[in-house]
């Protein structure tokens, strides 16, 4: 399996500034096809964003740059493009295009502006099998047609959205889109706006991993903003307002299937599958009920774990495989990402979604250390912002090279963890510890104690022996009798 080579990343290879003003028509939106920019003149017109937030591009100059033979059917007010035996017809003012005689629904329409024909670039080029992505930093539409070197594989993007101390992941693969979690309620508008340039008609699949607000809170806004074909959740209930809002929006969403999780496989086309891995239900802690999913795109596997806890990891080790990329469970908390789990999945890259200066002091130093000991490159949204993975099924790349170290524990602004342990016990790592204490309750436990495993990271204190714990004022847990 070939995983480590430099990924096929689509970037603009030339800058408009090297061309004279007489030859280039200035535009706020750039178009690049296979790393080659498309240039527009005053005669051709320039790209723009229409009222549905879709990019419209001049028909002839764009499609000829793409390699098409173009024509105009005046009788039917239809632009026609042909390439390699595929014919795509784009009727003016209609919410669809026609590929080889078959209608494909679209959420915007081609139009005529200032006597020039414009067409929605994403839907038309995807009909020809191209991958179309949006780079917000450079305000560029990036198009990849595939080549013999990459076997014509389409590009998939996986965005780990920067929603602070929360989770939201968006997967875009051609016309297939999946949203996993939506951050807190206040993140709903941001998530809805982020995915808008990518959603082709309906959002194919939404997953709410579990009932906590920092995962399902923002999904209500997305459900209200888009048609959604299917919503999967953890099959649990909660009385919180955030969960009730999500549940009611999903339950009464028209033309949408709303179900609990189970072992499921969804065909995304192009050799890509999205899998739900059933971990079991009925745990008292919503984190333990998290929906676990995996992207399986040819040679590349991405595992997405919600806030899955170590107990459930260990109960399901046989369901996991060697993967490429891991979305680290529970924002890098010590209650997730056990060594036994890592010994199975062996992630080459690990992504942690956490908020800068969060009150939980996540990610945990020991979790980062465990990941680094596996030679995993570790990235964090609190350092890099939204993290985007791009893959063609054989290679992958990320839009950041800011790797985390143990000094990034706690996600502090200064880059060094504070307040995680008392001064006396700061030198005691989890690997050295015999007991774990809770600085909030001043109780200490064995490492195997179920109560000890639930201690929040900000309250964790490790001890090498019983005497140290007692000398610091901690009392033994009555459950495990350390």
C-alpha positions as CSV (number, residue, x, y, z in Angstrom):
1,X,0.0,0.0,0.0
2,X,1.5,3.4,-1.0
3,X,0.7,6.0,1.6
4,X,3.7,8.2,2.3
5,X,4.4,9.9,-1.0
6,X,3.6,13.6,-1.5
7,X,0.0,14.0,-2.1
8,X,-1.6,15.3,-5.3
9,X,-2.4,18.8,-4.2
10,X,-4.1,21.2,-6.5
11,X,-2.7,24.7,-6.3
12,X,-2.5,27.7,-8.5
13,X,0.8,27.5,-10.3
14,X,0.8,30.9,-11.8
15,X,-0.2,34.4,-10.6
16,X,-2.4,36.8,-12.5
17,X,0.1,39.5,-11.7
18,X,2.6,38.2,-14.3
19,X,0.2,39.1,-17.1
20,X,-0.6,42.6,-18.3
21,X,-3.9,44.3,-17.6
22,X,-4.6,44.4,-21.3
23,X,-4.7,40.6,-21.5
24,X,-6.3,39.6,-18.1
25,X,-9.8,40.6,-16.9
26,X,-9.5,41.1,-13.2
27,X,-11.7,38.9,-11.1
28,X,-12.2,38.2,-7.5
29,X,-12.6,34.5,-8.2
30,X,-9.8,32.4,-9.8
31,X,-10.3,29.2,-11.8
32,X,-7.5,26.5,-12.0
33,X,-7.7,23.3,-14.0
34,X,-5.0,20.7,-13.3
35,X,-2.8,23.4,-11.8
36,X,-3.3,25.7,-14.8
37,X,-5.2,28.9,-14.3
38,X,-8.0,29.9,-16.6
39,X,-7.6,33.5,-17.8
40,X,-10.6,35.7,-18.7
41,X,-10.6,38.8,-20.9
42,X,-13.1,41.7,-21.1
43,X,-14.7,39.9,-24.0
44,X,-15.2,36.6,-22.2
45,X,-16.6,37.9,-18.9
46,X,-15.5,36.9,-15.4
47,X,-16.6,34.4,-12.8
48,X,-19.0,35.5,-10.1
49,X,-21.1,34.1,-7.3
50,X,-24.9,34.0,-7.9
51,X,-27.8,34.4,-5.5
52,X,-27.6,30.7,-4.5
53,X,-23.9,31.1,-3.6
54,X,-22.8,29.1,-6.6
55,X,-19.9,30.1,-8.8
56,X,-20.9,30.9,-12.3
57,X,-18.2,31.0,-15.0
58,X,-18.1,32.1,-18.6
59,X,-19.2,29.1,-20.7
60,X,-16.9,29.1,-23.7
61,X,-13.6,30.1,-22.2
62,X,-13.9,27.8,-19.2
63,X,-15.1,24.7,-21.1
64,X,-12.6,25.1,-23.9
65,X,-9.8,25.4,-21.3
66,X,-11.2,22.1,-19.9
67,X,-10.8,20.5,-23.3
68,X,-14.4,20.5,-24.6
69,X,-15.9,21.3,-27.9
70,X,-18.6,23.8,-27.3
71,X,-21.7,24.9,-29.2
72,X,-24.9,26.8,-28.7
73,X,-28.4,25.5,-29.4
74,X,-30.3,28.7,-30.0
75,X,-33.6,26.9,-30.5
76,X,-33.6,25.5,-27.0
77,X,-31.4,28.2,-25.3
78,X,-28.9,25.5,-24.3
79,X,-25.1,25.6,-24.1
80,X,-23.6,22.3,-25.2
81,X,-20.1,20.9,-24.2
82,X,-18.6,17.6,-25.5
83,X,-15.5,15.8,-24.5
84,X,-14.3,12.2,-24.9
85,X,-17.8,11.0,-26.0
86,X,-19.6,12.7,-23.1
87,X,-22.2,15.4,-24.0
88,X,-23.4,17.8,-21.3
89,X,-26.3,20.2,-22.2
90,X,-26.9,23.2,-19.9
91,X,-30.2,24.8,-20.5
92,X,-30.5,28.5,-19.5
93,X,-32.7,29.1,-16.5
94,X,-33.4,25.4,-15.7
95,X,-32.5,23.7,-12.3
96,X,-30.8,20.8,-14.0
97,X,-28.2,19.8,-16.6
98,X,-28.4,16.9,-19.1
99,X,-25.6,14.4,-19.3
100,X,-25.8,12.0,-22.3
101,X,-29.6,12.4,-22.3
102,X,-30.1,12.0,-18.5
103,X,-31.2,14.9,-16.3
104,X,-29.1,15.8,-13.3
105,X,-30.8,18.1,-10.7
106,X,-28.9,21.2,-9.8
107,X,-29.6,23.9,-7.1
108,X,-28.9,26.8,-9.5
109,X,-29.2,27.5,-13.2
110,X,-27.2,28.7,-16.1
111,X,-27.9,32.2,-17.1
112,X,-27.1,35.0,-19.6
113,X,-25.5,38.1,-18.3
114,X,-24.4,41.1,-20.4
115,X,-25.0,38.9,-23.5
116,X,-22.6,36.2,-22.2
117,X,-23.5,32.7,-21.2
118,X,-22.6,31.6,-17.7
119,X,-22.8,28.1,-16.3
120,X,-22.5,26.6,-12.7
121,X,-19.0,25.2,-12.8
122,X,-19.2,22.5,-10.1
123,X,-22.2,20.6,-11.5
124,X,-21.1,20.8,-15.1
125,X,-17.4,19.7,-14.6
126,X,-18.4,17.0,-12.2
127,X,-20.7,15.6,-14.9
128,X,-17.4,15.1,-16.9
129,X,-15.9,13.3,-14.0
130,X,-13.7,16.1,-12.7
131,X,-13.2,16.9,-9.0
132,X,-14.1,20.5,-8.1
133,X,-13.0,22.1,-4.8
134,X,-13.1,25.6,-3.3
135,X,-10.0,27.2,-1.7
136,X,-11.3,30.0,0.4
137,X,-7.9,31.4,1.2
138,X,-7.1,32.1,-2.5
139,X,-10.7,32.5,-3.5
140,X,-10.1,29.8,-6.2
141,X,-12.1,27.0,-7.8
142,X,-9.6,24.1,-8.1
143,X,-10.4,21.6,-10.7
144,X,-8.7,18.2,-11.2
145,X,-9.4,16.0,-14.2
146,X,-7.3,13.0,-13.2
147,X,-4.3,11.6,-15.1
148,X,-2.7,8.3,-16.0
149,X,-0.4,8.8,-12.9
150,X,-3.3,8.7,-10.5
151,X,-5.5,6.3,-12.4
152,X,-8.1,8.9,-12.9
153,X,-9.1,8.8,-9.2
154,X,-11.3,11.7,-8.1
155,X,-10.2,13.8,-5.2
156,X,-11.9,13.6,-1.8
157,X,-11.6,16.3,0.8
158,X,-12.1,15.7,4.5
159,X,-12.4,19.0,6.5
160,X,-11.9,19.0,10.3
161,X,-13.7,22.3,11.0
162,X,-12.3,24.7,13.6
163,X,-15.4,24.9,15.9
164,X,-13.4,25.5,19.1
165,X,-14.0,23.0,21.9
166,X,-16.3,20.9,19.7
167,X,-16.3,18.5,16.7
168,X,-17.5,18.9,13.1
169,X,-16.2,17.0,10.1
170,X,-17.3,17.5,6.5
171,X,-16.6,15.0,3.7
172,X,-16.9,16.1,0.0
173,X,-16.5,13.6,-2.8
174,X,-17.8,14.7,-6.1
175,X,-21.6,15.1,-5.6
176,X,-21.6,13.0,-2.4
177,X,-21.4,15.0,0.9
178,X,-21.4,13.8,4.5
179,X,-21.5,15.9,7.6
180,X,-20.4,14.4,11.0
181,X,-21.4,16.6,13.9
182,X,-21.9,20.3,13.8
183,X,-20.2,21.8,16.8
184,X,-22.1,23.7,19.5
185,X,-25.4,25.4,18.8
186,X,-23.5,28.7,18.2
187,X,-21.4,27.0,15.5
188,X,-24.5,26.1,13.3
189,X,-24.3,29.2,11.0
190,X,-20.5,28.7,10.5
191,X,-20.9,25.1,9.6
192,X,-23.8,25.8,7.3
193,X,-21.9,28.5,5.5
194,X,-18.7,26.3,5.2
195,X,-20.4,23.5,3.5
196,X,-22.6,25.6,1.2
197,X,-20.1,25.8,-1.8
198,X,-19.9,22.0,-1.8
199,X,-23.4,20.6,-1.3
200,X,-24.8,19.5,-4.6
201,X,-28.6,19.6,-4.1
202,X,-29.2,17.4,-1.0
203,X,-26.7,16.6,1.8
204,X,-26.4,12.9,1.4
205,X,-25.7,11.9,4.9
206,X,-25.5,13.5,8.4
207,X,-24.2,11.8,11.5
208,X,-24.7,13.0,15.1
209,X,-22.2,11.0,17.0
210,X,-23.8,11.4,20.4
211,X,-26.1,13.6,22.5
212,X,-23.6,16.2,23.8
213,X,-24.1,19.8,22.6
214,X,-20.5,20.2,21.3
215,X,-21.3,17.6,18.7
216,X,-25.0,17.9,17.8
217,X,-25.7,21.4,18.8
218,X,-25.0,23.0,15.4
219,X,-26.7,20.3,13.4
220,X,-30.1,21.8,13.9
221,X,-29.2,24.8,11.9
222,X,-27.8,22.6,9.1
223,X,-31.0,20.4,9.1
224,X,-33.1,23.6,8.7
225,X,-30.9,25.0,6.0
226,X,-30.5,22.0,3.6
227,X,-32.4,19.0,2.2
228,X,-30.9,16.0,3.9
229,X,-31.4,12.4,2.6
230,X,-30.4,10.5,5.8
231,X,-29.5,11.2,9.4
232,X,-27.9,8.7,11.7
233,X,-27.5,9.2,15.4
234,X,-26.4,7.2,18.4
235,X,-29.8,5.8,19.2
236,X,-29.9,7.4,22.6
237,X,-32.1,10.1,24.1
238,X,-31.4,13.1,26.3
239,X,-33.5,15.8,28.0
240,X,-31.1,18.6,27.1
241,X,-32.5,21.4,24.9
242,X,-29.7,20.9,22.4
243,X,-30.5,17.3,21.9
244,X,-34.3,17.9,21.8
245,X,-33.8,20.5,19.1
246,X,-31.7,18.2,17.1
247,X,-34.0,15.2,17.5
248,X,-37.1,17.1,16.6
249,X,-35.6,18.8,13.6
250,X,-34.3,15.4,12.4
251,X,-37.5,13.5,13.2
252,X,-39.8,15.9,11.3
253,X,-37.4,16.6,8.4
254,X,-39.3,16.0,5.2
255,X,-38.0,13.3,2.8
256,X,-35.3,12.3,5.3
257,X,-34.6,8.9,6.8
258,X,-33.7,9.2,10.5
259,X,-32.3,6.1,12.2
260,X,-30.0,4.9,15.0
261,X,-26.6,3.5,14.2
262,X,-25.8,-0.1,13.2
263,X,-23.2,-1.7,11.0
264,X,-23.8,0.1,7.7
265,X,-21.9,0.7,4.5
266,X,-22.7,3.6,2.1
267,X,-21.3,3.5,-1.5
268,X,-20.0,7.0,-2.3
269,X,-19.1,6.0,-5.9
270,X,-15.6,6.0,-7.4
271,X,-14.3,3.2,-5.2
272,X,-15.1,5.1,-2.0
273,X,-17.2,3.7,0.9
274,X,-18.4,5.3,4.2
275,X,-18.9,2.7,7.0
276,X,-20.6,2.9,10.3
277,X,-19.0,0.6,12.8
278,X,-21.4,-0.5,15.6
279,X,-19.7,-0.3,19.0
280,X,-22.7,-1.3,21.1
281,X,-25.4,0.8,22.8
282,X,-26.8,1.3,26.2
283,X,-23.9,2.9,28.0
284,X,-24.7,5.4,30.7
285,X,-22.1,7.9,29.4
286,X,-23.1,9.5,26.1
287,X,-19.4,9.5,25.0
288,X,-19.4,5.7,25.2
289,X,-22.3,5.6,22.8
290,X,-20.5,7.6,20.1
291,X,-21.1,6.6,16.5
292,X,-17.8,5.5,15.0
293,X,-17.3,5.7,11.3
294,X,-14.6,5.1,8.7
295,X,-13.9,6.4,5.2
296,X,-12.5,3.6,3.0
297,X,-11.3,5.1,-0.3
298,X,-9.2,2.5,-2.1
299,X,-5.9,2.5,-0.3
300,X,-6.8,5.2,2.2
301,X,-8.7,4.7,5.5
302,X,-9.8,7.5,7.8
303,X,-11.3,6.6,11.3
304,X,-13.7,9.0,13.0
305,X,-14.4,8.2,16.6
306,X,-16.5,11.0,18.1
307,X,-15.9,11.0,21.9
308,X,-15.4,7.2,22.1
309,X,-14.0,6.1,25.5
310,X,-11.2,3.7,26.2
311,X,-13.6,1.1,27.7
312,X,-15.6,0.8,24.4
313,X,-12.3,0.9,22.4
314,X,-11.1,-2.1,24.2
315,X,-14.4,-3.9,23.9
316,X,-14.3,-3.6,20.1
317,X,-10.6,-3.9,19.2
318,X,-11.4,-6.7,16.7
319,X,-13.5,-4.2,14.7
320,X,-10.6,-1.8,14.0
321,X,-7.9,-2.1,11.4
322,X,-4.6,-0.4,10.5
323,X,-5.6,3.0,9.2
324,X,-4.0,6.1,7.7
325,X,-5.7,9.0,9.5
326,X,-7.4,9.1,13.0
327,X,-9.8,11.8,14.3
328,X,-8.6,11.5,17.9
329,X,-11.4,10.7,20.3
330,X,-12.8,13.1,22.9
331,X,-10.7,16.1,21.8
332,X,-7.5,14.3,23.0
333,X,-8.8,13.4,26.5
334,X,-7.1,10.8,28.6
335,X,-10.4,8.9,28.6
336,X,-9.9,8.0,24.9
337,X,-7.2,6.8,22.6
338,X,-5.8,3.9,24.7
339,X,-2.5,2.3,23.9
340,X,-4.3,-1.0,23.1
341,X,-6.4,0.9,20.6
342,X,-3.4,2.6,19.0
343,X,-1.5,-0.7,18.7
344,X,-4.3,-1.8,16.4
345,X,-5.1,1.3,14.3
346,X,-1.5,2.6,14.0
347,X,-2.5,6.1,12.5
348,X,0.1,7.8,10.3
349,X,-1.7,11.1,10.9
350,X,-3.9,12.1,13.9
351,X,-6.2,15.1,14.1
352,X,-7.3,16.6,17.4
353,X,-10.3,19.0,17.4
354,X,-10.0,21.3,20.5
355,X,-10.4,24.9,21.5
356,X,-7.6,27.2,22.4
357,X,-7.3,27.8,26.1
358,X,-10.2,25.4,26.8
359,X,-11.1,24.9,30.5
360,X,-10.6,21.1,30.2
361,X,-6.9,21.5,29.4
362,X,-7.2,19.3,26.3
363,X,-5.5,17.6,24.6
364,X,-3.9,15.6,27.3
365,X,-0.1,15.4,27.4
366,X,-0.1,11.6,27.7
367,X,-2.4,11.2,24.7
368,X,-0.1,13.3,22.6
369,X,2.9,11.3,23.8
370,X,1.2,8.0,22.9
371,X,0.4,9.3,19.4
372,X,4.0,10.6,18.9
373,X,5.4,7.3,20.1
374,X,3.5,5.6,17.3
375,X,5.3,8.0,14.8
376,X,2.0,9.6,14.1
377,X,2.0,13.2,12.8
378,X,-0.4,15.1,15.1
379,X,-2.3,18.2,14.0
380,X,-4.7,20.3,16.1
381,X,-7.4,22.7,15.1
382,X,-6.5,25.0,18.0
383,X,-3.1,25.6,16.2
384,X,-4.0,25.2,12.5
385,X,-7.7,26.3,12.3
386,X,-9.8,24.2,9.9
387,X,-7.7,21.2,8.8
388,X,-8.4,19.9,5.3
389,X,-7.2,16.5,4.1
390,X,-7.1,15.8,0.3
391,X,-6.8,12.3,-1.1
392,X,-7.1,10.6,-4.4
393,X,-7.4,7.1,-2.8
394,X,-3.7,6.3,-3.0
395,X,-2.1,9.4,-1.6
396,X,-3.1,12.2,0.8
397,X,-2.0,15.6,2.0
398,X,-3.0,18.2,4.6
399,X,-3.3,21.9,4.3
400,X,-1.1,22.4,7.4
401,X,2.4,21.4,8.5
402,X,2.0,22.6,12.1
403,X,2.6,19.5,14.1
404,X,1.8,19.2,17.7
405,X,4.4,18.3,20.4
406,X,4.0,17.5,24.1
407,X,4.2,21.2,24.7
408,X,0.9,21.7,23.0
409,X,-0.9,19.8,25.8
410,X,-3.8,21.9,27.2
411,X,-4.1,24.0,24.0
412,X,-2.8,27.0,25.8
413,X,-2.1,30.3,24.0
414,X,1.6,30.2,25.1
415,X,2.0,26.6,23.8
416,X,2.9,25.1,27.2
417,X,0.5,23.2,29.5
418,X,-0.3,24.7,32.9
419,X,-2.3,23.6,35.8
420,X,-2.6,19.9,34.7
421,X,-0.9,18.5,37.8
422,X,0.4,19.7,41.2
423,X,4.0,20.7,41.4
424,X,5.0,17.6,43.5
425,X,3.4,15.2,41.1
426,X,4.1,16.9,37.8
427,X,7.0,14.6,37.1
428,X,4.8,11.5,37.3
429,X,3.5,10.5,33.9
430,X,0.7,8.1,33.3
431,X,3.1,5.4,32.3
432,X,4.9,5.6,35.7
433,X,1.7,6.0,37.8
434,X,0.2,3.4,40.1
435,X,-2.7,5.5,41.3
436,X,-4.7,8.4,39.8
437,X,-6.1,11.2,41.9
438,X,-9.0,13.7,41.4
439,X,-7.9,17.2,42.6
440,X,-11.5,18.2,42.6
441,X,-12.7,15.5,45.1
442,X,-9.3,14.8,46.7
443,X,-9.8,11.0,46.2
444,X,-7.4,8.6,44.6
445,X,-8.0,5.4,42.7
446,X,-6.3,2.5,41.1
447,X,-5.7,2.9,37.4
448,X,-8.3,0.2,36.7
449,X,-11.1,1.9,38.8
450,X,-14.1,2.9,36.7
451,X,-14.5,6.1,38.8
452,X,-10.9,7.0,38.2
453,X,-11.3,6.7,34.5
454,X,-14.0,9.4,34.5
455,X,-11.8,12.1,36.1
456,X,-11.7,15.2,33.9
457,X,-8.3,16.0,32.5
458,X,-8.0,19.3,34.4
459,X,-8.3,17.4,37.7
460,X,-6.0,14.4,37.0
461,X,-3.1,13.9,39.4
462,X,-0.8,10.8,39.2
463,X,1.0,9.1,42.0
464,X,3.7,6.5,42.1
465,X,2.7,5.1,45.4
466,X,0.0,5.2,48.1
467,X,2.0,7.2,50.5
468,X,2.5,10.1,48.1
469,X,-1.3,10.3,47.6
470,X,-2.1,10.3,51.3
471,X,0.7,12.8,52.2
472,X,-0.9,15.2,49.7
473,X,-4.2,15.0,51.4
474,X,-6.0,12.5,49.1
475,X,-8.2,9.8,50.5
476,X,-8.7,6.3,49.0
477,X,-11.7,5.5,46.9
478,X,-14.2,3.3,48.6
479,X,-15.0,1.5,45.3
480,X,-11.5,0.2,44.4
481,X,-9.9,0.5,47.9
482,X,-6.4,1.5,46.6
